[in-house]
C-alpha cells in the first residue's frame, strides 16, 4: 500500500472488503504530510488484531517527522498502558530502487513546493506521483516508456505552490506520452463528468488518453 492518509481507516472499511484485501504486506510512504502518513496510528490496532507486524518503508527526512508526530509508534516503550502497542517495522529508503514482496519500486523524487520534496514511485510500467508541483528532468528520465501515469492535478487554472494544476498535469502527459493517464488528488473545484468529457477530446487532438480518477478505481 502506498501511503496511509488521515482517512485510511474509512477507506479500509469501505474498500478492503470489496476487493478482498485480508492483510497489508507493507506500506511505502511518499512523504510525511498528514494526507500520506496521518493514518499510521490506525495500523496500531491492525497489528494487534489482524496481523503481527507491518513493514513501513520511509525516507530518513520523513522518519524524523514521524518520530516527533507518532513517537509512541516508533518507540513502543513510550506508549501508555491505555491501548495496544504498535508493531510497525520501519525501514529506511533512499532514491535507489528497492523491492517489497517481489515488487521493484523505483523512487521518483519530485518537488512538492520548493524546498520540500516528496517521492513518487515507478512499479513496472506504472508511475504514481500523488503530490507534486514540479517533476525534475532527472526524474522524467526515469519515467520513459510509462504505460500508466497517475498524477497529481489539484485544480484547474488557479496555481498552487505545492501541487500541479490540471493544465500543468496535462502538459506533463504531453511530454511523457503514457498509454493512459489518470489524475488524482483533486479538489471540489472540478465538475467531474464535464471535465472528463473535455479531457477525452485530447485523444483526438493530442493523441493522449487522460481522465480524472475516481474513488475505488
N, C-alpha and C positions, 0 to 999 in steps of 0.2 A: 504494500500500500504506500502510495506517495502522499505524505503529509497527513496529519491528524489535526484538522482545524477545530475551531471552538464549537462547531456544530456537529462534530464527529459522532457523538452519541446518538443524536436524532437520525443522522444519515445511516448509521449502522443498524438501528432498529428497523428502518424502512427498507434498506436495500440489501443487507446481508441475507435475510431470509428469502427475499425474492430471487436472488442469484445463488442461493445455496452456498454461502460462504461460511464454513464452520469455524475456521481458525485464521489467524493472521500470521503469515510466515515471517514477515519483517515490516518495519516502517522505515522509509527513506525520506528524510526531510530536505526540502528545498531551501528553507531559511527559518529564522526563529520568530517571525511575526506571528501574532495570535491566530491569523487565518491559516497558518501552516502547522503551528505547534500547540495551540491552545487546548487541544483535546487530549494531550498526553496524560492528563490526570485520569481520564476515562479508562485508560489502559491499566490503571491500578486495579480496578475491580475486575477487569478482563483477566489479568494474570492471577487473580485469586479465585476465579470461578470457572474460567473456560480453558485456559492453558497455563503451563508452568512459567513460561518466560517469553518475552518478545524482544528480538534484536532491534535496536534503533540505530540507523546509520546517519551520522550528522557531522558537519564541518566543525572544526575547533572553535571558530568565532561564534557559531550558533550555540555550541555547547556551553560557552561562557555565559550566554544569556539564560539558557535552561538551568544552569547551576544556581543562578540567582532567583529565577522565577519558580522553578519546581525543585527546590533544594531537597525536599523530602523524597522525591522520586530518584534523584541521583545518589543521595546518601540516605538509605532507609533507616539508619540509626538516628536520624533527626526527625523521623516521623513520630507522631504521638500515638498513644495506645487506643485512640478513638476509632481507627479504621485499619483495614488491611494494608500490609506493606507491599509496595510495588516490587515487581521482579522484571525490571527492564534492563536489557544488556546493551549499554551504549557503546558504539564502535565508531571511531573516527574515520572520516573520509577526506580526501583532497580532491584536486581536479583530475586525478588519474582514474582511469576506468577501474571498476571493481565488480565482483559477482555476488549476487544474492540468490540463493536457491537455484543455481544454474543459469540465472539470467545475468547477462552482461550489461551493466549500467555505465554509460559514458557521460560524465558530468558536462553540462553546458553552462559555463559561467556567463551571467548576464548582469547588466546594471538594473537595479530596482530603485532608481532615483539616486543619482550621484551624491555622496560617495558610497552608498550602500549597494552591496551586490547580493545576488541570490543564485541558485542553481536551477537549471532545467536538466532534463535527462534524455538521452537517446537510448532506446531499447530496441535493438534490431533496426527496422526501417521506420520506427515511430519516434518522433521528437515531441516532448511535452515541456512547455515553458509557461507556467501559470502566472508568474509575477515578474514582469519585465518592462522596463522603459526604453531599453536600447540593447541590441544584440551586437557585441563587438565582432569585428571581421574575423578574429581568431576563432570565435565560436561558430560563426557562419561556415567556416571551412570544415568544421566537424559535422555539418548538417547536410552535406551533399548527398543526393540520392534519396532524400527523405520521401517516403510514400504517404505517411500520415503525419501532419503537423497540427498539434493542439497548442493554441497560442492565446495569451492574454489580449483582450480587447475591451478595455474597461467601459468606454462610452464613445459615442460619435462626436466628432468636431471639437469639443472643448478639451484642450490639452491638460495633462496631468503630469506632475513631476516624477511619479514612480510607476506609472502604468502606460501601456500603449493605448492610443485611441483606435477606433475602428479603421480610420483611414491609414494610420501608421501600420497597423497589423496587415491590412491588405497589401501595402507596399512590400512588406517582408515576404508575403506569399508570392508576389510577382517575382521577387528576386530568387527565392528558393525553389519555386516551381514544384511543390509536392503534388502527388496524385490527388490528395484530398486535404483540406484544411478545416479545422473546427475551432471556433473562437469561444473562449470561456472567461470567467471572472467578470461577468457583465453586471452593470448597474441597472436600475429601473428606467434609465433614460431611453432604453430600447423599446420599440414596438416589435416584438419578436418575429411575428409572421410576415409583416410587411418588410422588415429588414432582410429576412431570408429571401423574400421574393426579389428584392433589389440585388442581393448578392448573387443569386442564381444567374443573373444576366451576365456576370463576369465570365461565365463559362464560354459564352459565345464571343464576347468582345475581347477577353484577355486570355482565354484558354485555361482558366483556373477554377477549381471546384471548391467553393468557400461557403460555409454556413455557420450560423450561431449554434452552439451545442445546447443540449437540454439536460435537465436533471435525470440521472439514471441511464444516460445514453451508453 
